[in-house]
C-alpha cells in the first residue's frame, strides 16, 4: 500500500510506509467439518503486530483487527473482529465453494483526531494525522485458499455416463486413472438423473449407486495392484482410513462395506433422517 492510496502510513509486508522494524504478519488456514447438516468450513487465524502506536490504538479501542472472507462462487462475504489470540471461525454451510479469499487488516474503529505513527517513512512529512472511521492502519496480503468439501471430493472421483449397450436397468463400473466411471443403462440413467437433480432425493444415491461404486473400487484395489496408485484411490483410502485394506490377501466385503457406509452416512442416512425430523 503506498502513499498514493492513503494520506497516512499503512503497514504492509511489501510497502515502504514504515522504515523501522514494524511488522504485521498473519497465519491463515482452513479445514472441513462434516455433520448431518452438511460440510462446514472452519477458518483459523493468528496475527502478529509489531508497532507501538498502532497497538496503542487497538488497546484504547480506537482501532480493531478484522478478518474479511469472500467466496466469489457463492458471492458471500463475511467480516469478523479478531482478538489477541488464535481464533477459529465457522462459515455457514453452503457459503463456500472453491476459492476463498482471506485478508486481515487493522482499521480505525472510530474517528481519530490525533495519530502520531512511530517508524514511518520521512517522506510523509508531518508527524501527525487524523483518521476517519474504517481507515486502514495495517493490511495483510490477500490469501487465497481452495476449499473442496468432502462431498465434492467424493463426487469428483465419480463420473456417470449413459450406455446404450447395457440393459436399461443395470449399471457397471470402469476404473481408470482419472476417475470411477459408472456406466448406466437408459432407465437407470433416467432414475439417477431425477434423484441427482432433487435435493430431497439425492441422499438416496449415497445409499445405493455411489456406495456400490466405492465398495467395488476398494475391493478391486485390494485384489488388483495395478490400480492402487491411482490418485483417486489414494484419496479414497485416506477418507475411509483404510490403508490397512491393502495388506489383505483377499478382499473382506463386510469390512469394506462398513467403512464406506460410515464415510457416506453424513451424505445419505443422516440427511434423510434429519429431513424426516424437520418435516
C-alpha positions, 0 to 999 in steps of 0.5 A: 500500500503506498502513499498514493492510496492513503494520506497516512502510513499503512503497514504492509509486508511489501510497502515502504510506509514504515522504515523501522522494524514494524511488522504485521504478519498473519497465519491463515488456514482452513479445514472441513467439518462434516455433520448431518447438516452438511460440510462446514468450513472452519477458518483459523487465524493468528496475527502478529503486530509489531508497532507501538502506536498502532497497538496503542490504538487497538488497546484504547479501542480506537482501532480493531483487527478484522478478518474479511472472507469472500467466496466469489462462487457463492458471492458471500462475504463475511467480516469478523473482529479478531482478538489477541489470540488464535481464533477459529471461525465457522462459515455457514454451510453452503457459503463456500465453494472453491476459492476463498479469499482471506485478508486481515487488516487493522482499521480505525474503529472510530474517528481519530483526531490525533495519530502520531505513527512511530517508524514511518517513512520521512517522506510523509512529512508531518508527524501527525494525522487524523483518521476517519472511521474504517481507515486502514492502519495495517493490511495483510496480503490477500490469501487465497485458499481452495476449499473442496468439501468432502462431498465434492471430493467424493463426487469428483472421483465419480463420473456417470455416463449413459450406455446404450449397450447395457440393459436399461436397468443395470449399471457397471463400473470402469476404473481408470486413472482419472476417475470411477466411471459408472456406466448406466443403462437408459432407465437407470440413467433416467432414475439417477438423473431425477434423484441427482437433480432433487435435493430431497432425493439425492441422499438416496444415491449415497445409499445405493449407486455411489456406495456400490461404486466405492465398495467395488473400487476398494475391493478391486484395489485390494485384489488388483495392484495395478490400480492402487496408485491411482490418485483417486484411490489414494484419496479414497483410502485416506477418507475411509482410513483404510490403508490397512485394506491393502495388506489383505490377501483377499478382499473382506466385503463386510469390512469394506462395506462398513467403512464406506457406509460410515464415510457416506452416512453424513451424505445419505442416512443422516440427511434423510433422517434429519429431513424426516425430523424437520418435516 
